[in-house]
Amino acid sequence: MDNIILKDKNDEGINEKELRAALEKSLSQCKKDLRKVLLIPPDFTRMHSGAGKITAIYYDLLKDGCRVDIMPALGTHEPMKPSEIDEFFGGGIPKENFIVHNWRTDVVKIGQVPGSYVKEISEGLISDPIDVEVNKRIVDKSYDLIISIGQVVPHEVVGMANYSKNIFVGCGGSHMINQSHMLGAFYGLERIMGRDYSPVRKVFDYAEENFLKGVPLMYVLTVTTQAEGKISIHGLFAGRSRKLFEEAVKLSQEKNIIYVEKPIKKAVVYLDEKEFKSTWLGNKAVYRTRMAIGNGGELVIIAPGVSKFGEDERNDELIRKYGYVGREKVLELTKQNEDLRNNLSAAAHLIHGSSDGRFSITYAPGKLTREEVEGVNFKYAPLDETVKRYNPKLLKDGWNTLAEGEEIYYISNPALGLWARR
């Protein structure tokens, strides 16, 4: 299968006609009749990826000739609601075509990354082998084609999201999710985010090369930005090879890493209530800005939709129990407590959501109490007062000087980028 690379001209975004033609071409390269196809898009938490539109186009191209199953790559996230399915995919796909991935029960082990290799790539930090688990449908030989659709963007665990991550985490099992998240947390966020060859990516590369060879898999990757509410797809990359992902990484590094010329003293981040309902997701505001906020700085997170901490009940319990207490403390707690050792992705999340005491983090949530927020080691601010002071409708992305002279750096959606000092 040849790679298809389509980039926009003049930074205006790929139009729908160009997009559809490229997707048609990707299907025409399949050398066999397609009777049954599995589409694996991201879930609603990646609503700015362009993947909803791409999935809808693929469904339209395929529906008259074959059966089309759609399994969002949920990872540890909660299943999509019917209203979210309609909003993300355009409302034209029947609900019965959708399959829910359960990371705890729906997986099969297809291999293992050796401990010796993990030790080598982690510089001796971790030496345990990592089981490679995927949803059983990915190795279901009745599928003629599996299309993994998603956005390449800076990521806290793997460096740059998507490609094989969509399979091994988005459609993966608890062992791979837990071990890969902890590997990234041990290695260090600043050494990973925005880069390609992280230890976690090398684990996924090993698994892709050794355990997915017989799977009829095609990756369809996007690079997007958002400006004034409009999503622009700047690049589409379709095929199987890693070179395709590398091209997408280069474009994402250009489009999605925002450099600030001086350390930020106060950052204000807005979390759209449709997209962010938990700190598990909302803490993108923390780790996507941590390389730009100066020592002693302040991060204020306006979170009208946040009503919980974890995306599932078990992770929520663990976050409430231990709190965001910093890397060293979490590592100590993990050694001492079996419940954290058995849920390493939660332990990793606690590390990701802390500033390690370097700057303060204040949440202004719509649906959590002061006691709940302070109980997990964040500061609390009332939502109404915070919105009145920092009104998202009046702020522009980037530097703002308020009426009373206070300078802030505003971010309208932390999911779309990585902010850093040069």
C-alpha positions as semicolon CSV with decimal commas, in nm:
position;residue;x (nm);y (nm);z (nm)
1;M;0,000;0,000;0,000
2;D;0,145;0,335;-0,106
3;N;0,144;0,624;0,138
4;I;-0,090;0,913;0,066
5;I;0,026;1,252;0,191
6;L;-0,194;1,556;0,140
7;K;-0,104;1,899;0,279
8;D;-0,293;2,224;0,253
9;K;-0,179;2,525;0,055
10;N;-0,136;2,871;0,204
11;D;-0,228;2,744;0,551
12;E;-0,598;2,746;0,465
13;G;-0,682;2,384;0,549
14;I;-0,772;2,090;0,325
15;N;-1,121;2,135;0,180
16;E;-1,387;1,864;0,184
17;K;-1,354;1,782;-0,185
18;E;-0,978;1,726;-0,152
19;L;-1,032;1,524;0,165
20;R;-1,291;1,294;0,010
21;A;-1,076;1,236;-0,299
22;A;-0,778;1,136;-0,083
23;L;-0,990;0,896;0,123
24;E;-1,137;0,740;-0,193
25;K;-0,784;0,690;-0,324
26;S;-0,681;0,519;0,002
27;L;-0,961;0,265;-0,041
28;S;-0,884;0,208;-0,408
29;Q;-0,534;0,089;-0,312
30;C;-0,676;-0,210;-0,125
31;K;-0,618;-0,506;-0,353
32;K;-0,927;-0,701;-0,255
33;D;-1,302;-0,670;-0,233
34;L;-1,411;-0,520;0,098
35;R;-1,699;-0,705;0,261
36;K;-1,638;-0,609;0,625
37;V;-1,444;-0,304;0,750
38;L;-1,363;-0,182;1,101
39;L;-1,313;0,193;1,153
40;I;-1,125;0,301;1,467
41;P;-1,164;0,676;1,520
42;P;-1,084;0,860;1,844
43;D;-1,363;0,942;2,088
44;F;-1,531;1,273;2,172
45;T;-1,224;1,393;2,366
46;R;-1,054;1,438;2,025
47;M;-1,340;1,631;1,869
48;H;-1,093;1,879;1,712
49;S;-0,905;1,606;1,523
50;G;-1,109;1,610;1,202
51;A;-1,153;1,235;1,258
52;G;-1,530;1,260;1,297
53;K;-1,564;1,402;0,947
54;I;-1,318;1,146;0,804
55;T;-1,506;0,857;0,966
56;A;-1,835;0,986;0,824
57;I;-1,683;1,008;0,474
58;Y;-1,544;0,653;0,496
59;Y;-1,882;0,526;0,614
60;D;-2,052;0,697;0,320
61;L;-1,801;0,550;0,073
62;L;-1,831;0,198;0,216
63;K;-2,187;0,154;0,344
64;D;-2,348;0,039;0,019
65;G;-2,088;-0,229;-0,053
66;C;-1,994;-0,379;0,282
67;R;-2,060;-0,396;0,654
68;V;-1,897;-0,112;0,847
69;D;-1,828;-0,140;1,222
70;I;-1,705;0,164;1,413
71;M;-1,517;0,122;1,741
72;P;-1,398;0,449;1,900
73;A;-1,054;0,417;2,061
74;L;-1,169;0,490;2,414
75;G;-0,863;0,378;2,608
76;T;-0,968;0,437;2,970
77;H;-1,231;0,698;2,878
78;E;-1,604;0,655;2,930
79;P;-1,818;0,542;2,633
80;M;-1,956;0,807;2,400
81;K;-2,314;0,919;2,458
82;P;-2,559;0,908;2,162
83;S;-2,559;1,290;2,148
84;E;-2,177;1,292;2,132
85;I;-2,179;1,035;1,852
86;D;-2,417;1,254;1,652
87;E;-2,219;1,571;1,714
88;F;-1,879;1,416;1,639
89;F;-1,971;1,203;1,338
90;G;-2,239;1,427;1,188
91;G;-2,553;1,229;1,271
92;G;-2,557;1,017;0,955
93;I;-2,427;0,687;1,096
94;P;-2,673;0,445;1,263
95;K;-2,601;0,385;1,633
96;E;-2,608;0,008;1,580
97;N;-2,285;0,037;1,378
98;F;-2,094;0,148;1,689
99;I;-1,903;-0,089;1,920
100;V;-1,784;0,007;2,270
101;H;-1,427;-0,093;2,362
102;N;-1,379;-0,206;2,723
103;W;-1,011;-0,188;2,822
104;R;-1,061;-0,427;3,113
105;T;-1,261;-0,709;2,948
106;D;-1,254;-0,697;2,566
107;V;-0,885;-0,765;2,501
108;V;-0,659;-1,052;2,402
109;K;-0,283;-1,079;2,452
110;I;-0,097;-1,097;2,121
111;G;0,262;-1,077;2,244
112;Q;0,506;-0,932;2,495
113;V;0,774;-0,664;2,477
114;P;1,078;-0,818;2,654
115;G;1,194;-0,672;2,985
116;S;1,550;-0,647;2,850
117;Y;1,430;-0,417;2,572
118;V;1,220;-0,206;2,812
119;K;1,525;-0,171;3,039
120;E;1,742;-0,063;2,746
121;I;1,507;0,206;2,612
122;S;1,416;0,340;2,959
123;E;1,783;0,380;3,058
124;G;1,737;0,122;3,334
125;L;1,433;0,287;3,496
126;I;1,199;-0,007;3,425
127;S;1,289;-0,366;3,345
128;D;0,951;-0,543;3,353
129;P;0,818;-0,696;3,030
130;I;0,503;-0,536;2,887
131;D;0,213;-0,747;2,764
132;V;0,070;-0,637;2,430
133;E;-0,309;-0,653;2,448
134;V;-0,558;-0,533;2,188
135;N;-0,932;-0,547;2,143
136;K;-1,025;-0,893;2,014
137;R;-1,183;-0,743;1,701
138;I;-0,846;-0,617;1,578
139;V;-0,730;-0,977;1,535
140;D;-1,070;-1,094;1,404
141;K;-0,981;-1,234;1,063
142;S;-1,331;-1,164;0,928
143;Y;-1,231;-0,798;0,874
144;D;-1,090;-0,727;0,529
145;L;-0,962;-0,386;0,636
146;I;-0,912;-0,199;0,965
147;I;-0,871;0,178;0,940
148;S;-0,722;0,356;1,242
149;I;-0,807;0,728;1,224
150;G;-0,662;0,997;1,447
151;Q;-0,472;1,316;1,515
152;V;-0,097;1,355;1,559
153;V;-0,045;1,611;1,837
154;P;0,197;1,651;2,132
155;H;0,119;1,401;2,408
156;E;0,228;1,355;2,769
157;V;0,278;0,976;2,767
158;V;0,413;0,891;2,422
159;G;0,551;1,223;2,295
160;M;0,332;1,257;1,987
161;A;-0,013;1,101;1,987
162;N;-0,161;0,852;1,746
163;Y;-0,030;0,606;1,485
164;S;0,004;0,274;1,672
165;K;-0,096;0,435;2,005
166;N;-0,454;0,432;1,875
167;I;-0,434;0,051;1,866
168;F;-0,223;-0,034;2,172
169;V;-0,373;0,221;2,413
170;G;-0,694;0,343;2,251
171;C;-0,797;-0,020;2,188
172;G;-0,556;-0,174;2,438
173;G;-0,578;-0,355;2,770
174;S;-0,496;-0,271;3,128
175;H;-0,140;-0,408;3,132
176;M;-0,022;-0,212;2,827
177;I;-0,206;0,104;2,938
178;N;-0,072;0,086;3,293
179;Q;0,286;-0,003;3,202
180;S;0,320;0,245;2,916
181;H;0,181;0,531;3,123
182;M;0,415;0,457;3,411
183;L;0,711;0,421;3,175
184;G;0,640;0,770;3,042
185;A;0,594;0,914;3,391
186;F;0,921;0,757;3,516
187;Y;1,112;0,886;3,215
188;G;0,982;1,243;3,259
189;L;0,727;1,463;3,083
190;E;0,976;1,725;2,967
191;R;1,188;1,461;2,796
192;I;0,887;1,322;2,606
193;M;0,626;1,580;2,507
194;G;0,643;1,694;2,146
195;R;0,908;1,437;2,046
196;D;0,890;1,124;1,836
197;Y;1,128;0,858;1,968
198;S;1,025;0,835;2,334
199;P;1,061;0,507;2,527
200;V;0,683;0,457;2,509
201;R;0,680;0,509;2,133
202;K;0,962;0,254;2,102
203;V;0,747;0,002;2,291
204;F;0,463;0,064;2,046
205;D;0,703;0,038;1,751
206;Y;0,829;-0,299;1,879
207;A;0,473;-0,424;1,916
208;E;0,369;-0,293;1,570
209;E;0,665;-0,455;1,399
210;N;0,637;-0,790;1,578
211;F;0,270;-0,854;1,654
212;L;0,050;-0,675;1,398
213;K;0,205;-0,805;1,075
214;G;-0,096;-1,015;0,978
215;V;-0,354;-0,744;1,052
216;P;-0,494;-0,562;0,742
217;L;-0,438;-0,223;0,904
218;M;-0,425;0,125;0,751
219;Y;-0,348;0,442;0,948
220;V;-0,513;0,771;0,855
221;L;-0,350;1,057;1,046
222;T;-0,438;1,426;1,064
223;V;-0,265;1,742;1,183
224;T;-0,510;2,016;1,278
225;T;-0,540;2,358;1,436
226;Q;-0,831;2,563;1,564
227;A;-0,879;2,936;1,517
228;E;-1,193;3,131;1,608
229;G;-1,390;2,809;1,649
230;K;-1,292;2,669;1,307
231;I;-1,100;2,343;1,276
232;S;-0,848;2,329;0,992
233;I;-0,693;2,003;0,871
234;H;-0,345;2,097;0,752
235;G;-0,225;1,747;0,671
236;L;-0,368;1,403;0,592
237;F;-0,139;1,099;0,599
238;A;-0,279;0,758;0,496
239;G;-0,097;0,424;0,475
240;R;0,088;0,178;0,696
241;S;0,455;0,276;0,720
242;R;0,621;0,456;1,008
243;K;0,761;0,714;0,765
244;L;0,406;0,837;0,725
245;F;0,383;0,903;1,100
246;E;0,720;1,079;1,094
247;E;0,595;1,319;0,826
248;A;0,288;1,392;1,039
249;V;0,508;1,450;1,346
250;K;0,712;1,713;1,159
251;L;0,399;1,900;1,058
252;S;0,248;1,878;1,407
253;Q;0,569;2,010;1,563
254;E;0,538;2,305;1,327
255;K;0,166;2,366;1,385
256;N;0,100;2,250;1,741
257;I;0,402;2,356;1,948
258;I;0,366;2,717;2,058
259;Y;0,679;2,886;2,190
260;V;0,658;3,174;2,437
261;E;0,933;3,434;2,452
262;K;0,932;3,460;2,832
263;P;0,815;3,245;3,126
264;I;0,443;3,276;3,193
265;K;0,361;3,420;3,536
266;K;-0,012;3,351;3,513
267;A;-0,176;3,118;3,264
268;V;-0,554;3,096;3,231
269;V;-0,684;2,785;3,052
270;Y;-1,044;2,725;2,946
271;L;-1,187;2,372;2,928
272;D;-1,488;2,337;2,699
273;E;-1,764;2,172;2,902
274;K;-1,860;1,936;2,619
275;E;-1,508;1,801;2,589
276;F;-1,373;1,807;2,945
277;K;-1,580;1,646;3,221
278;S;-1,300;1,515;3,445
279;T;-0,959;1,625;3,567
280;W;-0,830;1,304;3,401
281;L;-0,884;1,488;3,074
282;G;-0,878;1,845;3,202
283;N;-0,525;1,816;3,336
284;K;-0,407;1,868;2,981
285;A;-0,418;2,224;3,109
286;V;-0,138;2,130;3,350
287;Y;0,100;1,920;3,147
288;R;0,062;2,097;2,813
289;T;0,162;2,430;2,978
290;R;0,418;2,318;3,234
291;M;0,716;2,387;3,007
292;A;0,602;2,746;2,958
293;I;0,502;2,848;3,313
294;G;0,780;3,001;3,521
295;N;0,882;2,896;3,872
296;G;0,644;3,048;4,124
297;G;0,384;3,107;3,853
298;E;0,013;3,037;3,863
299;L;-0,220;2,827;3,649
300;V;-0,593;2,899;3,663
301;I;-0,822;2,640;3,501
302;I;-1,178;2,740;3,412
303;A;-1,367;2,410;3,399
304;P;-1,747;2,448;3,381
305;G;-1,805;2,084;3,281
306;V;-1,571;1,910;3,526
307;S;-1,774;1,697;3,766
308;K;-1,528;1,421;3,864
309;F;-1,162;1,326;3,873
310;G;-1,124;0,988;3,700
311;E;-1,293;0,871;3,382
312;D;-1,395;0,547;3,551
313;E;-1,499;0,482;3,911
314;R;-1,180;0,302;4,018
315;N;-0,948;0,573;3,892
316;D;-1,172;0,839;4,047
317;E;-1,144;0,664;4,386
318;L;-0,764;0,649;4,364
319;I;-0,730;1,018;4,269
320;R;-0,954;1,117;4,562
321;K;-0,755;0,891;4,795
322;Y;-0,400;1,004;4,706
323;G;-0,429;1,339;4,528
324;Y;-0,193;1,522;4,294
325;V;0,108;1,529;4,525
326;G;0,407;1,535;4,288
327;R;0,631;1,282;4,118
328;E;0,854;1,178;4,409
329;K;0,563;1,135;4,651
330;V;0,359;0,935;4,399
331;L;0,652;0,700;4,331
332;E;0,686;0,650;4,708
333;L;0,312;0,587;4,745
334;T;0,320;0,338;4,457
335;K;0,589;0,134;4,632
336;Q;0,386;0,134;4,955
337;N;0,034;0,069;4,823
338;E;-0,090;-0,229;4,626
339;D;-0,394;-0,045;4,485
340;L;-0,163;0,200;4,304
341;R;0,070;-0,077;4,188
342;N;-0,231;-0,250;4,035
343;N;-0,342;0,072;3,862
344;L;-0,022;0,227;3,730
345;S;-0,203;0,445;3,475
346;A;-0,371;0,620;3,771
347;A;-0,034;0,661;3,943
348;A;0,110;0,806;3,623
349;H;-0,187;1,041;3,594
350;L;-0,120;1,173;3,946
351;I;0,234;1,257;3,837
352;H;0,115;1,424;3,516
353;G;-0,139;1,638;3,703
354;S;0,109;1,793;3,944
355;S;0,348;2,082;3,895
356;D;0,590;1,925;4,147
357;G;0,557;2,242;4,351
358;R;0,695;2,461;4,073
359;F;0,375;2,663;4,019
360;S;0,030;2,671;4,178
361;I;-0,274;2,510;4,015
362;T;-0,621;2,655;4,078
363;Y;-0,935;2,483;3,950
364;A;-1,261;2,674;3,900
365;P;-1,493;2,379;3,833
366;G;-1,861;2,384;3,753
367;K;-1,955;2,067;3,936
368;L;-1,703;1,996;4,214
369;T;-1,699;2,144;4,563
370;R;-1,416;2,333;4,731
371;E;-1,361;2,035;4,963
372;E;-1,328;1,794;4,671
373;V;-1,084;2,014;4,479
374;E;-0,866;2,095;4,779
375;G;-0,884;1,728;4,881
376;V;-0,676;1,629;4,576
377;N;-0,417;1,905;4,640
378;F;-0,541;2,174;4,399
379;K;-0,647;2,525;4,495
380;Y;-1,014;2,613;4,446
381;A;-1,181;2,920;4,297
382;P;-1,555;2,979;4,245
383;L;-1,648;2,944;3,878
384;D;-1,867;3,256;3,850
385;E;-1,609;3,483;4,010
386;T;-1,328;3,341;3,796
387;V;-1,525;3,379;3,469
388;K;-1,613;3,735;3,568
389;R;-1,245;3,815;3,617
390;Y;-1,115;3,615;3,319
391;N;-1,401;3,609;3,070
392;P;-1,321;3,360;2,791
393;K;-1,545;3,556;2,554
394;L;-1,327;3,865;2,593
395;L;-0,983;3,702;2,591
396;K;-0,771;3,611;2,290
397;D;-0,532;3,318;2,274
398;G;-0,190;3,430;2,389
399;W;-0,088;3,734;2,592
400;N;-0,362;3,960;2,733
401;T;-0,339;4,268;2,955
402;L;-0,649;4,313;3,169
403;A;-0,813;4,649;3,250
404;E;-0,639;4,671;3,589
405;G;-0,301;4,600;3,427
406;E;-0,257;4,229;3,507
407;E;-0,083;4,033;3,230
408;I;-0,202;3,677;3,164
409;Y;-0,147;3,414;2,897
410;Y;-0,478;3,266;2,778
411;I;-0,535;2,925;2,618
412;S;-0,881;2,840;2,483
413;N;-0,815;2,467;2,434
414;P;-0,510;2,286;2,578
415;A;-0,583;1,970;2,374
416;L;-0,461;2,132;2,052
417;G;-0,103;2,212;2,139
418;L;0,202;2,219;2,362
419;W;0,331;2,543;2,508
420;A;0,701;2,580;2,587
421;R;0,989;2,822;2,625
422;R;1,264;2,796;2,368
